[in-house]
């Protein structure tokens, strides 16, 4: 698992350079990089604005023909969390955050991927 602080690494930088490096290594025959690129999942900790920002940057992959677009899970840390609620991730994060984060990360890594549109 890799964590990026959005004040240090912007979502478009992750899409361009982070995923780009995996794609380059995969194209050079690195099986581990290819598998990682195919199976990568993104968790966004924040509110609707942060989630929308990340989703917008990831949608660039579609336009560039760089499939698959990684599935996204949400840790709802904003004030409204309408997107999180709509996607079934809940409207707030509990005060018992240690067990909740463990449950959320397990759900994100082992749970089914649901397509919203296409």
C-alpha positions, 0 to 999 in steps of 0.5 A, spaced: 500 500 500 502 506 498 499 513 501 500 520 497 498 526 501 495 531 496 498 537 498 505 533 496 502 529 490 496 532 486 492 526 483 494 528 476 501 527 478 499 520 480 496 519 474 501 521 469 507 519 473 505 514 478 501 510 473 505 512 467 511 508 470 508 502 472 505 502 464 512 503 462 515 497 466 509 493 464 511 495 457 518 493 458 516 486 460 516 487 468 510 482 470 510 485 477 508 492 474 503 489 469 499 485 475 500 491 479 497 496 474 491 491 472 489 490 480 491 497 483 485 500 487 485 507 489 482 510 496 480 517 497 480 520 504 476 526 504 470 530 502 466 530 495 471 536 492 477 531 494 473 525 491 471 529 485 478 531 484 481 524 484 475 522 479 476 527 474 484 526 474 483 518 473 477 519 468 483 522 463 486 515 463 479 513 459 480 519 454 488 517 453 486 509 452 490 507 458 485 502 461 483 500 466 481 506 470 483 504 477 476 503 481 476 508 487 473 507 494 472 513 499 474 514 506 468 519 508 472 525 511 468 531 509 462 535 511 457 533 506 460 526 503 454 526 498 458 522 493 461 517 499 453 516 501 451 515 494 456 510 492 455 506 499 461 508 503 457 511 508 456 519 510 461 519 515 467 516 518 466 513 525 470 515 532 473 508 533 477 510 526 482 504 527 477 498 527 474 502 521 480 504 517 482 496 517 475 494 515 474 500 510 481 498 507 479 490 507 473 492 503 477 496 498 482 490 497 477 484 497 470 487 495 467 486 489 468 492 484 461 495 481 461 499 475 457 505 476 456 507 468 459 505 461 
